[in-house]
Amino acid sequence: MAFALHRWTRETLLARLEASDAIDDAAEVDVATAARDRLRLLGIGDRLEAHALTDDEAIAAFHSLRDEAHAVVPEQVRAD
């Protein structure tokens, strides 16, 4: 996947990667929800790149998405 790296900071990229990992874990439990979350993840990135979100807003959105994905996954699956 390509990123417009001139717009991404270390913090925004790490927050995106955390959300992506959480969605990958959630896909093992609920494929449909994970697919919708992946689309939301792409939308957040697109809005960041288009300057429609600040870095802080994007990080908050990625963290919210990560937390929602974690809520789908039982603790024991995340630990593996």
C-alpha positions as CSV (number, residue, x, y, z in Angstrom):
1,M,0.0,0.0,0.0
2,A,1.4,3.4,-0.9
3,F,1.2,6.4,1.3
4,A,1.7,10.1,0.5
5,L,4.5,10.2,3.1
6,H,4.9,13.9,2.8
7,R,1.6,14.3,4.7
8,W,2.1,11.4,7.2
9,T,4.0,11.8,10.4
10,R,5.5,9.1,12.5
11,E,2.6,9.4,15.0
12,T,-0.2,9.2,12.3
13,L,1.5,6.3,10.6
14,L,1.9,4.4,13.8
15,A,-1.7,5.0,14.8
16,R,-2.9,3.8,11.4
17,L,-0.8,0.7,11.7
18,E,-2.2,-0.1,15.1
19,A,-5.7,0.3,13.8
20,S,-4.8,-2.0,10.8
21,D,-3.4,-4.7,13.1
22,A,-6.5,-4.6,15.3
23,I,-8.7,-4.9,12.2
24,D,-6.7,-7.9,11.1
25,D,-7.3,-9.5,14.5
26,A,-11.0,-8.7,14.2
27,A,-11.3,-10.3,10.8
28,E,-10.7,-13.7,12.5
29,V,-14.0,-13.1,14.4
30,D,-16.2,-11.0,12.2
31,V,-15.2,-10.7,8.5
32,A,-18.0,-8.3,7.6
33,T,-17.2,-5.8,10.3
34,A,-13.5,-6.0,9.5
35,A,-14.2,-5.2,5.9
36,R,-16.3,-2.1,6.9
37,D,-13.5,-1.1,9.3
38,R,-10.9,-1.4,6.5
39,L,-13.0,1.0,4.4
40,R,-13.2,3.4,7.3
41,L,-9.4,3.1,7.8
42,L,-8.9,4.1,4.1
43,G,-11.3,7.0,4.5
44,I,-9.5,8.4,7.5
45,G,-6.2,8.2,5.6
46,D,-7.7,9.9,2.6
47,R,-9.1,12.7,4.7
48,L,-5.8,13.2,6.4
49,E,-4.0,13.4,3.0
50,A,-6.6,15.8,1.7
51,H,-6.0,18.1,4.8
52,A,-9.6,17.6,5.9
53,L,-8.3,16.2,9.2
54,T,-5.5,17.5,11.4
55,D,-2.9,15.1,12.6
56,D,-4.5,15.0,16.0
57,E,-8.0,14.4,14.6
58,A,-6.6,11.5,12.4
59,I,-4.8,9.9,15.3
60,A,-7.9,10.1,17.4
61,A,-10.0,8.6,14.6
62,F,-7.4,5.8,14.1
63,H,-7.4,5.1,17.9
64,S,-11.2,5.0,18.0
65,L,-11.2,2.5,15.1
66,R,-8.5,0.4,16.8
67,D,-10.5,0.4,20.1
68,E,-13.7,-0.6,18.3
69,A,-11.9,-3.5,16.5
70,H,-10.4,-4.6,19.8
71,A,-13.8,-4.8,21.3
72,V,-14.8,-7.4,18.7
73,V,-11.8,-9.7,19.5
74,P,-11.8,-11.8,22.6
75,E,-8.7,-11.1,24.8
76,Q,-7.2,-14.6,24.2
77,V,-7.2,-14.1,20.4
78,R,-5.4,-10.8,20.7
79,A,-2.7,-12.4,22.9
80,D,-1.8,-15.0,20.3
